[in-house]
């Protein structure tokens, strides 16, 4: 959901032949899979169900270990569940929950959604941050954030408190921010993903 074309254009800019598709055969034949998105968690999961893509994504990403990139809502959808507009199950690839920003216990008043540029602080080394300096700024738009006890967090971002801004587990990479809107550093992340294992 959202402006898929802007994500596609970012991939094209780094020399990748990227297509927007919900076609099962095209997804099976793709070298890599990207799940971008903005909007509500429930709508995102409903779209995947209506398009009969959940079993396919499980097969391609979890079973076949195809490189996967989740962006914004695409990152949230891989969690176990979300509490956006009620409790709803996600894809469950990461043992995580998606919850709304709550600043009360930090005694802070910050705007929700979190919109704009913010720095990303590395927690663990990750190949997609290759040649990108720590504490670089990236572009965010979200009201809910990812929380997990799994050892998958690759960066945090401070917005009232440190929240998870990227994760990596095996062939699964995901970012809460928008690389396609984050200028040269964001394009470098996309280029690094394109260059994983196989070429586009």
C-alpha positions as CSV (number, residue, x, y, z in Angstrom):
1,X,0.0,0.0,0.0
2,X,1.2,3.5,-0.6
3,X,3.4,5.0,-3.3
4,X,4.9,1.8,-4.6
5,X,6.2,3.6,-7.7
6,X,8.6,5.7,-5.5
7,X,10.1,2.5,-4.2
8,X,10.4,1.0,-7.7
9,X,12.1,4.2,-8.9
10,X,14.7,4.0,-6.1
11,X,15.6,0.4,-7.2
12,X,15.8,1.5,-10.8
13,X,18.1,4.4,-9.8
14,X,20.6,1.9,-8.5
15,X,20.4,-0.2,-11.7
16,X,17.9,-2.9,-10.6
17,X,15.0,-4.2,-12.8
18,X,12.2,-4.0,-10.3
19,X,8.6,-4.7,-11.0
20,X,5.5,-4.1,-8.9
21,X,3.5,-7.3,-8.8
22,X,1.0,-9.4,-7.0
23,X,1.4,-12.2,-9.6
24,X,2.3,-15.5,-8.0
25,X,4.6,-16.6,-10.8
26,X,6.4,-13.3,-11.0
27,X,7.0,-13.4,-7.3
28,X,8.3,-17.0,-7.5
29,X,10.7,-16.0,-10.3
30,X,12.0,-12.9,-8.6
31,X,15.5,-12.9,-7.2
32,X,14.4,-10.9,-4.2
33,X,11.2,-9.7,-2.6
34,X,10.3,-6.2,-1.3
35,X,7.3,-5.5,0.8
36,X,6.8,-1.7,1.1
37,X,3.8,0.1,2.6
38,X,2.2,2.9,4.5
39,X,-1.1,2.9,6.3
40,X,-2.9,0.6,8.8
41,X,-1.7,-2.8,9.8
42,X,-5.1,-4.5,9.5
43,X,-5.5,-3.2,5.9
44,X,-2.1,-4.4,5.0
45,X,-2.8,-7.9,6.3
46,X,-6.2,-7.9,4.6
47,X,-4.6,-7.0,1.3
48,X,-2.1,-9.8,1.5
49,X,-4.9,-12.3,2.4
50,X,-7.2,-11.1,-0.5
51,X,-4.3,-11.4,-2.9
52,X,-3.5,-15.0,-1.7
53,X,0.0,-13.9,-1.0
54,X,0.6,-15.0,2.6
55,X,1.3,-18.7,1.9
56,X,3.4,-17.7,-1.1
57,X,5.5,-15.2,1.0
58,X,6.0,-17.9,3.7
59,X,7.2,-20.3,1.1
60,X,9.5,-17.9,-0.7
61,X,11.0,-16.1,2.3
62,X,10.9,-18.6,5.2
63,X,11.2,-21.9,3.3
64,X,13.2,-20.9,0.3
65,X,15.2,-18.2,2.1
66,X,14.8,-15.6,-0.7
67,X,16.2,-12.2,0.3
68,X,13.4,-10.0,1.7
69,X,13.2,-6.3,2.4
70,X,10.3,-4.8,4.5
71,X,9.9,-1.1,4.5
72,X,7.8,0.8,7.0
73,X,4.4,-1.0,7.2
74,X,6.2,-3.9,5.4
75,X,8.5,-4.2,8.5
76,X,5.6,-4.1,10.9
77,X,3.7,-6.8,9.0
78,X,6.4,-9.4,9.7
79,X,5.8,-9.2,13.5
80,X,3.7,-11.7,15.4
81,X,0.9,-9.1,16.0
82,X,-0.1,-5.5,16.1
83,X,-2.3,-3.5,18.5
84,X,-3.3,-0.9,15.9
85,X,-7.1,-0.6,15.9
86,X,-7.4,-3.8,18.0
87,X,-5.2,-6.9,18.1
88,X,-4.4,-8.5,14.8
89,X,-2.0,-11.2,13.8
90,X,0.9,-10.5,11.4
91,X,3.0,-12.8,9.3
92,X,4.8,-13.9,12.5
93,X,8.3,-14.1,11.0
94,X,9.8,-12.2,14.0
95,X,8.6,-12.7,17.6
96,X,7.6,-9.1,17.9
97,X,4.7,-6.8,18.6
98,X,3.7,-3.5,17.0
99,X,2.5,-0.9,19.5
100,X,1.6,2.8,19.4
101,X,4.1,5.4,20.6
102,X,3.4,6.2,24.3
103,X,5.5,8.9,26.0
104,X,3.7,9.0,29.3
105,X,6.2,7.0,31.3
106,X,9.0,9.2,29.9
107,X,7.2,12.4,30.8
108,X,7.5,13.7,27.3
109,X,5.1,15.2,24.9
110,X,6.0,14.5,21.3
111,X,3.9,14.5,18.1
112,X,2.3,11.4,16.8
113,X,2.9,10.4,14.0
114,X,6.7,10.6,14.1
115,X,7.3,12.3,10.8
116,X,10.5,13.6,9.4
117,X,14.3,13.1,9.5
118,X,15.8,11.3,12.5
119,X,19.2,9.6,13.1
120,X,19.7,5.9,13.2
121,X,22.1,4.4,15.7
122,X,23.6,1.1,14.9
123,X,23.2,-1.7,17.4
124,X,24.6,-4.6,15.5
125,X,26.7,-4.8,12.3
126,X,24.6,-5.3,9.2
127,X,25.5,-5.7,5.6
128,X,22.8,-3.3,4.4
129,X,24.5,-0.5,6.3
130,X,27.8,-1.1,4.3
131,X,29.5,2.2,3.6
132,X,26.9,4.2,5.6
133,X,28.1,6.1,8.6
134,X,26.5,5.5,12.0
135,X,24.0,8.1,13.2
136,X,23.0,9.0,9.7
137,X,19.6,10.6,9.2
138,X,16.7,8.8,7.5
139,X,13.1,9.7,6.8
140,X,10.3,8.3,9.0
141,X,6.5,8.4,8.9
142,X,4.8,6.2,11.5
143,X,2.6,6.2,14.7
144,X,3.4,2.6,15.7
145,X,6.7,0.9,16.3
146,X,8.2,-2.5,16.4
147,X,9.2,-4.1,19.8
148,X,11.0,-7.4,20.2
149,X,13.2,-9.4,22.6
150,X,14.7,-11.3,19.7
151,X,18.4,-10.7,18.9
152,X,17.5,-9.2,15.5
153,X,17.8,-5.5,16.1
154,X,20.3,-3.7,13.9
155,X,19.5,-0.1,14.8
156,X,17.6,2.1,17.2
157,X,16.3,5.6,16.8
158,X,15.5,8.1,19.6
159,X,12.1,9.6,19.6
160,X,11.3,10.2,23.2
161,X,12.9,6.8,23.8
162,X,14.9,4.3,21.8
163,X,12.7,2.3,19.4
164,X,13.7,-0.3,16.9
165,X,14.4,1.2,13.5
166,X,15.7,-1.8,11.7
167,X,16.1,-5.6,12.0
168,X,17.8,-8.5,10.3
169,X,17.2,-12.2,10.7
170,X,18.9,-14.5,8.2
171,X,17.5,-13.5,4.8
172,X,15.0,-11.0,6.3
173,X,15.8,-7.3,6.4
174,X,13.4,-4.6,7.5
175,X,13.4,-0.9,8.1
176,X,10.9,1.4,9.9
177,X,12.2,4.4,7.9
178,X,11.8,4.9,4.2
179,X,15.1,4.3,2.3
180,X,13.5,5.4,-0.9
181,X,12.9,8.9,0.6
182,X,16.2,9.1,2.4
183,X,18.4,10.5,-0.3
184,X,21.9,9.1,-0.8
185,X,22.1,7.0,2.4
186,X,18.7,5.4,1.6
187,X,19.7,4.6,-2.0
188,X,22.9,3.0,-0.6
189,X,20.8,0.7,1.5
190,X,18.8,-0.3,-1.5
191,X,21.9,-0.8,-3.5
192,X,23.4,-3.0,-0.8
193,X,20.2,-5.1,-0.8
194,X,20.3,-5.4,-4.6
195,X,23.9,-6.7,-4.3
196,X,23.1,-9.4,-1.8
197,X,23.9,-12.9,-3.1
198,X,22.6,-12.4,-6.6
199,X,22.3,-9.5,-9.0
200,X,19.1,-8.0,-10.3
